[in-house]
Amino acid sequence: MTVIKKYIGALYLTNRFYLVLGVCAVLFIAAFFYAPLFLVPQISCFIIGVLVLTDYIFLFIVGREPEAKRMMADRLSNGDENRITLQITNRMPFELQLEIIDELPVQFQKRDWILQQHFNALQQKEIVYAVRPTERGEYHFGQIIIYIKSLLGLLMRRFDIEAETTVPVYPSFMQLRKYELLSQTTIQSEHGSKRMRKIGHSMEFEQIKEYVRGDDIRTINWKATARRSAIMVNNFTDEKSQQVYCLIDKGRLMKMPFNNLSLLDYAINSTLVLSNVCLQKQDKVGLITFANKMGTILAADRKPLQKANILQLLYNQETDFLESDYEMLYLQIRSRIKQRSLLILFANFESLSGLKRQLNYLKSIAKHHLLMVVFFENTELKQLSMQSATNIEDVYVKTIAEKFAFEKRLIVKELSNNGILSILTSPENLTVNTINKYLELKARQAT
């Protein structure tokens, strides 16, 4: 069975074969009406038979299996273009036409992915293409299938090359490099200006020094004074490390899609990038996810492994299709976060009434922490409101779209009136807007 599969099962007839066979059939039909022409299709069939036999010998007897290897990263970045390289080597001593099929994961739903390539004798090529995953999870790549045909092009041989692999798709870690520079200070020093160290009275100790006139006598360190026989005082600096918690709503409204990604995925990608920026700013970063039940709770920390921990936790987050419980969120925050912190809530409110159902809980959270609510513009409604109306139906649609867009602005105003910071942003600008707001709060030490 193996021999039959190798020499017959892998054999395919090409369009060119059927074309020349069709020409012979036409000549035979013509010879039926004109007998002297009968010799032409006979000779043609003989020549075609010789060419087919020659092609078969080239492909199955003389030919050798091509080499193929798929080169890719150990993990893919969700929502980004990920490069994949196919390294193909023609091991046959003559030119070939190759049709290459890479069996992509089912998540991409691509059934027509095929490449046509011309290879010289013993030539090696690297073929680069990109994939953009839109879901987190495991992606299974299958075999590399190669159909080869010689310059005669009458027959085609199939090779199935083992290249099966499973690759995890994580939240967008590629954006970490993209926004790396935003973690640096956004205020550049002018030429001739000098940075001055601020002396504060926070709990972050800097050094012990000798007392000079003007120092606060309340900072005298009596033990150091006794040891040195001179008045020594403690110096404190402005506290550099604050706690930042990213709160991710996994309720039904976060399932809304935009550019093939859900709002939850945009929030997750933004959280990962923001966490990296906060860690580089020496802040402690934590994570809380919730829906109708509490999800992941990661205590704020700035240890080196915190970014990896956040990435691993975000990998498994899924949207629930139930209403989120903000009362439960408030109780968890009160019991678990004792220090005043910056809380960045990624949520989505489609109407003012939807916000007011949760407003009391948000106000209660804002009494003990600096709360910033990040929610999304409905970009499709925005496009509808900007279209010109040509009939009565268009007027109704445009009016309703403008009403909902106006409600989004009312939500911002309502939050502001209750002392809650907010960001209304489109999904594609979520990360940069959130980072800019964080850097602004960090610069003026709003926490």
Legacy VTK file of the C-alpha trace (Angstrom):
# vtk DataFile Version 3.0
C-alpha trace
ASCII
DATASET POLYDATA
POINTS 447 float
0.000 0.000 0.000
2.903 2.348 0.718
4.308 1.842 -2.796
0.900 2.421 -4.382
0.391 5.558 -2.328
3.843 6.852 -3.233
3.740 6.221 -6.981
0.023 6.483 -7.741
-1.739 8.138 -4.805
0.477 11.240 -5.079
-0.148 11.561 -8.856
-2.382 14.379 -10.123
-3.340 15.352 -13.662
-2.984 19.002 -14.600
-5.169 21.236 -16.737
-2.556 21.064 -19.484
-2.958 17.276 -19.619
-6.717 17.568 -20.114
-6.197 20.308 -22.689
-3.893 18.253 -24.943
-6.125 15.206 -24.448
-9.094 17.317 -25.556
-7.225 18.435 -28.675
-6.568 14.778 -29.569
-10.246 13.974 -29.078
-11.217 16.808 -31.439
-8.760 15.521 -34.048
-10.243 12.011 -33.802
-13.732 13.422 -34.316
-12.487 15.389 -37.323
-10.840 12.244 -38.725
-14.192 10.469 -38.543
-15.463 12.855 -41.232
-12.163 13.119 -43.126
-10.291 9.782 -43.166
-6.819 11.033 -44.371
-6.619 13.072 -41.161
-6.707 9.908 -38.988
-2.898 9.601 -38.871
-2.514 13.010 -37.140
-4.367 12.161 -33.889
-2.619 8.786 -33.745
0.797 10.427 -33.889
-0.351 13.071 -31.425
-1.523 10.448 -28.934
1.778 8.617 -29.232
3.764 11.796 -28.606
1.550 12.719 -25.646
2.017 9.247 -24.177
5.807 9.564 -24.471
5.720 13.031 -22.854
3.501 11.832 -20.006
5.839 8.873 -19.386
8.838 11.196 -19.448
7.133 13.596 -17.051
6.300 10.708 -14.710
9.916 9.503 -14.726
11.164 13.016 -13.940
8.733 13.493 -11.053
8.589 10.007 -9.493
11.811 8.195 -10.443
14.478 10.856 -10.851
12.926 13.429 -8.576
13.557 13.832 -4.855
11.257 15.168 -2.171
11.620 18.935 -1.591
12.553 20.228 1.831
10.244 22.646 3.641
10.431 24.265 7.045
8.167 26.772 8.774
9.962 29.362 10.899
7.971 31.468 13.328
8.033 32.866 16.849
7.239 30.723 19.868
4.118 32.839 20.443
2.001 35.189 18.373
0.754 38.668 19.255
-3.000 39.181 19.207
-4.249 41.882 16.842
-0.822 42.411 15.218
0.801 41.308 11.986
3.018 38.296 12.790
5.655 37.242 10.258
5.950 33.595 9.254
8.710 32.293 6.984
8.575 29.176 4.808
11.989 27.886 3.771
11.579 25.731 0.638
14.400 23.845 -1.092
14.146 22.251 -4.543
16.296 19.109 -4.390
15.660 18.109 -7.995
18.256 18.704 -10.736
15.820 20.556 -13.000
13.437 23.526 -12.886
10.065 23.134 -11.224
6.776 24.921 -10.734
5.580 24.650 -7.140
2.166 25.198 -5.605
2.613 25.627 -1.847
-0.180 25.311 0.693
0.462 26.023 4.362
-2.314 24.580 6.517
-3.282 27.583 8.634
-5.183 27.331 11.948
-8.969 27.134 11.743
-9.262 30.500 13.523
-8.160 32.283 10.337
-10.871 30.612 8.224
-8.698 30.689 5.082
-9.322 27.871 2.628
-7.752 29.465 -0.470
-4.217 30.128 0.800
-1.894 28.981 -1.998
1.372 30.271 -3.438
2.696 29.755 -6.965
6.497 29.731 -7.144
9.130 28.956 -9.801
12.279 27.177 -8.601
15.507 26.627 -10.470
17.452 23.412 -10.035
18.582 22.904 -6.413
17.367 26.394 -5.478
16.332 27.438 -1.964
13.830 30.228 -1.253
12.405 31.901 1.815
8.777 32.925 1.486
7.530 35.422 4.056
3.874 36.108 4.820
1.975 37.620 7.739
-1.009 36.505 9.790
-3.151 38.629 12.105
-4.840 36.612 14.866
-7.933 38.160 16.444
-8.499 35.687 19.274
-6.315 34.615 22.157
-5.684 30.908 22.629
-3.872 28.039 20.945
-3.433 28.023 17.161
-2.625 24.729 15.447
-0.615 24.855 12.214
-0.802 21.735 10.067
1.332 20.264 7.299
3.056 22.047 4.437
1.609 20.648 1.203
3.634 21.050 -1.978
2.502 20.185 -5.523
5.364 20.029 -8.022
5.317 19.887 -11.785
8.083 19.990 -14.357
8.311 22.325 -17.325
6.231 19.832 -19.336
3.394 20.473 -16.901
1.346 17.382 -17.764
1.538 15.674 -14.380
1.781 16.913 -10.813
3.099 15.193 -7.701
2.017 15.934 -4.139
4.252 15.972 -1.074
2.889 16.264 2.491
5.682 17.587 4.689
5.281 17.219 8.433
5.355 20.651 10.087
2.560 20.463 12.636
2.917 22.801 15.580
0.738 24.552 18.149
1.474 28.181 18.987
-0.171 30.246 21.745
-1.541 33.690 20.888
-0.938 36.128 23.734
-2.181 39.684 24.235
-0.394 42.178 22.042
3.175 42.081 23.382
4.375 43.717 20.142
2.867 46.979 21.346
5.297 46.913 24.281
8.102 47.859 21.893
5.921 50.292 19.973
5.109 52.336 23.072
8.476 51.896 24.779
9.432 55.549 24.299
6.211 56.766 25.900
7.473 55.442 29.223
10.117 58.155 29.158
9.343 61.622 30.398
7.228 63.647 28.000
8.626 66.973 29.229
12.063 67.632 27.775
14.555 69.837 29.605
15.315 73.137 27.925
18.952 74.050 27.280
20.375 75.818 30.320
17.694 74.539 32.706
18.570 72.375 35.665
16.540 69.613 37.220
15.967 70.255 40.915
15.377 67.467 43.415
12.140 67.993 45.315
12.242 67.547 49.072
8.983 66.153 50.346
7.492 64.662 53.481
6.300 61.369 52.106
7.290 58.037 53.582
9.994 57.368 50.958
13.303 57.817 52.782
16.320 59.152 50.873
19.247 59.846 53.246
20.470 61.130 56.632
22.422 64.375 56.568
23.689 67.010 58.942
21.247 69.669 60.036
21.558 73.064 58.331
19.561 76.171 59.001
16.134 75.856 57.364
15.727 72.119 57.788
12.530 70.958 59.480
13.332 70.120 63.101
10.604 67.489 63.017
12.871 65.349 60.831
15.701 65.159 63.384
17.022 61.601 63.718
17.874 61.397 67.427
19.680 58.058 67.224
21.991 59.284 64.461
22.461 62.557 66.400
23.602 60.632 69.481
26.071 58.541 67.468
27.614 61.465 65.575
27.401 64.050 68.374
25.920 66.385 65.769
22.369 67.132 64.802
21.339 64.782 61.975
18.060 64.964 60.037
16.200 62.577 57.728
15.632 63.576 54.114
12.557 62.345 52.255
11.834 62.555 48.558
8.591 62.697 46.669
7.234 59.183 46.637
8.013 57.652 43.270
6.126 54.426 43.682
2.338 54.432 43.664
-0.110 51.604 43.200
-1.857 51.315 39.834
-4.629 48.773 39.318
-6.156 47.964 35.941
-9.788 46.915 36.345
-11.163 45.054 33.316
-14.907 44.632 32.867
-15.643 41.295 31.152
-19.404 41.830 30.871
-21.561 41.462 27.789
-20.920 44.992 26.489
-17.207 44.218 26.141
-17.998 41.570 23.528
-18.747 44.246 20.920
-16.409 43.844 17.915
-14.238 46.411 16.211
-11.917 45.499 13.329
-12.372 41.786 14.172
-11.221 42.275 17.782
-13.586 42.506 20.738
-13.459 45.499 23.066
-12.200 43.126 25.754
-9.161 42.294 23.608
-8.466 45.997 23.086
-8.678 46.515 26.860
-6.361 43.552 27.479
-3.780 44.765 24.956
-3.886 48.256 26.443
-3.545 46.881 29.982
-0.420 44.954 29.033
1.255 48.005 27.490
0.173 50.315 30.311
1.507 47.869 32.904
4.895 47.898 31.216
4.968 51.700 31.231
3.952 51.823 34.920
6.675 49.368 35.884
9.263 51.451 34.063
7.986 54.463 36.002
8.722 52.529 39.230
5.017 52.120 40.053
3.436 48.988 41.472
0.954 47.422 39.051
-1.943 45.109 39.825
-4.834 43.569 37.913
-8.489 42.864 38.650
-10.976 41.323 36.205
-14.674 40.923 36.896
-18.097 40.330 35.375
-21.071 38.881 37.239
-18.426 37.088 39.335
-14.955 38.104 40.384
-12.238 36.970 38.054
-8.490 37.373 38.428
-7.022 39.430 41.272
-3.288 40.147 41.151
-1.856 42.261 43.955
0.094 45.347 42.932
3.865 44.847 42.825
6.855 46.019 40.838
9.002 42.903 40.964
10.670 41.867 37.678
8.258 38.964 37.166
5.141 41.135 37.466
4.926 41.848 33.726
5.172 38.133 32.914
2.510 37.367 35.532
0.146 39.941 34.034
0.731 38.589 30.531
-0.036 35.035 31.627
-3.210 36.065 33.473
-4.502 38.150 30.578
-4.003 35.223 28.189
-6.957 33.281 29.627
-9.523 36.067 30.035
-12.840 35.546 28.245
-15.953 37.683 27.912
-19.018 36.718 29.919
-22.453 37.449 28.475
-24.012 38.653 31.732
-24.348 42.059 33.387
-21.295 43.069 35.411
-21.652 43.340 39.191
-20.120 46.673 40.266
-21.283 46.279 43.868
-19.135 43.156 44.138
-16.235 45.069 42.576
-16.541 47.849 45.166
-16.560 45.368 48.068
-13.487 43.566 46.713
-11.601 46.845 46.258
-12.453 47.958 49.800
-11.291 44.662 51.284
-8.163 44.094 49.192
-6.729 47.536 48.323
-5.929 49.358 51.546
-3.607 52.028 50.144
-4.925 54.896 48.037
-4.237 53.912 44.427
-4.867 54.873 40.836
-7.624 52.621 39.495
-8.048 52.481 35.707
-11.384 50.888 34.831
-11.784 49.555 31.282
-15.524 49.307 30.679
-18.194 50.237 28.170
-21.328 52.289 28.796
-23.647 52.648 25.827
-26.208 54.923 27.503
-26.477 57.397 30.345
-29.045 55.192 32.091
-26.568 52.299 31.963
-23.987 54.465 33.709
-26.410 55.682 36.385
-27.129 52.084 37.416
-23.488 51.769 38.407
-22.706 55.384 39.333
-23.198 55.010 43.076
-20.612 52.235 43.201
-18.167 54.248 41.100
-18.617 57.258 43.395
-17.958 55.074 46.425
-14.756 53.747 44.854
-13.666 57.300 43.965
-13.940 58.365 47.643
-11.000 56.132 48.559
-9.000 55.991 45.306
-8.285 58.018 42.196
-10.629 56.407 39.680
-10.328 56.803 35.926
-12.989 55.232 33.701
-11.947 54.345 30.149
-14.814 53.578 27.785
-15.313 53.382 24.050
-16.842 55.405 21.272
-19.257 53.533 19.059
-17.430 54.163 15.806
-20.229 52.811 13.608
-22.735 55.246 15.142
-20.213 58.027 14.648
-19.952 57.192 10.948
-23.745 57.102 10.622
-24.086 60.502 12.272
-21.608 62.018 9.814
-23.329 60.697 6.684
-25.508 63.016 4.656
-29.262 62.307 4.722
-31.020 61.935 1.365
-34.452 60.712 2.493
-36.689 60.499 5.571
-35.271 57.143 6.657
-31.727 58.526 6.544
-32.854 61.478 8.664
-34.245 59.131 11.335
-31.087 56.987 11.320
-28.817 60.034 11.491
-30.838 61.564 14.344
-30.774 58.385 16.439
-27.026 57.955 15.827
-26.365 61.550 16.928
-28.503 60.970 20.024
-26.424 57.989 21.126
-23.164 59.814 20.323
-24.383 62.755 22.429
-25.148 60.381 25.314
-21.513 59.301 25.311
-20.498 62.930 25.869
-23.105 63.209 28.636
-21.501 60.212 30.333
-18.155 62.026 30.360
-19.803 65.089 31.892
-21.666 63.037 34.494
-18.464 61.310 35.584
-16.633 64.626 35.774
-19.397 66.152 37.926
-18.894 63.315 40.413
-15.119 63.707 40.601
-14.297 60.734 38.380
-11.746 61.009 35.600
-12.740 59.570 32.234
-11.412 58.846 28.763
-13.772 58.463 25.813
-11.762 56.929 23.005
-12.049 54.903 19.836
-10.688 51.338 20.178
-7.691 51.907 17.893
-6.547 54.913 19.989
-7.198 53.280 23.355
-3.600 52.469 24.253
-2.004 55.790 23.384
-4.785 57.827 25.031
-4.599 55.786 28.228
-0.813 56.052 28.426
-0.898 59.809 27.821
-3.453 60.287 30.601
-1.421 58.154 32.995
1.748 60.131 32.229
-0.166 63.350 32.778
-1.387 62.159 36.189
2.089 60.932 37.028
3.648 64.293 36.110
1.360 66.272 38.395
1.322 63.566 41.096
-2.465 63.470 41.085
-2.721 60.314 43.161
LINES 1 448
447 0 1 2 3 4 5 6 7 8 9 10 11 12 13 14 15 16 17 18 19 20 21 22 23 24 25 26 27 28 29 30 31 32 33 34 35 36 37 38 39 40 41 42 43 44 45 46 47 48 49 50 51 52 53 54 55 56 57 58 59 60 61 62 63 64 65 66 67 68 69 70 71 72 73 74 75 76 77 78 79 80 81 82 83 84 85 86 87 88 89 90 91 92 93 94 95 96 97 98 99 100 101 102 103 104 105 106 107 108 109 110 111 112 113 114 115 116 117 118 119 120 121 122 123 124 125 126 127 128 129 130 131 132 133 134 135 136 137 138 139 140 141 142 143 144 145 146 147 148 149 150 151 152 153 154 155 156 157 158 159 160 161 162 163 164 165 166 167 168 169 170 171 172 173 174 175 176 177 178 179 180 181 182 183 184 185 186 187 188 189 190 191 192 193 194 195 196 197 198 199 200 201 202 203 204 205 206 207 208 209 210 211 212 213 214 215 216 217 218 219 220 221 222 223 224 225 226 227 228 229 230 231 232 233 234 235 236 237 238 239 240 241 242 243 244 245 246 247 248 249 250 251 252 253 254 255 256 257 258 259 260 261 262 263 264 265 266 267 268 269 270 271 272 273 274 275 276 277 278 279 280 281 282 283 284 285 286 287 288 289 290 291 292 293 294 295 296 297 298 299 300 301 302 303 304 305 306 307 308 309 310 311 312 313 314 315 316 317 318 319 320 321 322 323 324 325 326 327 328 329 330 331 332 333 334 335 336 337 338 339 340 341 342 343 344 345 346 347 348 349 350 351 352 353 354 355 356 357 358 359 360 361 362 363 364 365 366 367 368 369 370 371 372 373 374 375 376 377 378 379 380 381 382 383 384 385 386 387 388 389 390 391 392 393 394 395 396 397 398 399 400 401 402 403 404 405 406 407 408 409 410 411 412 413 414 415 416 417 418 419 420 421 422 423 424 425 426 427 428 429 430 431 432 433 434 435 436 437 438 439 440 441 442 443 444 445 446
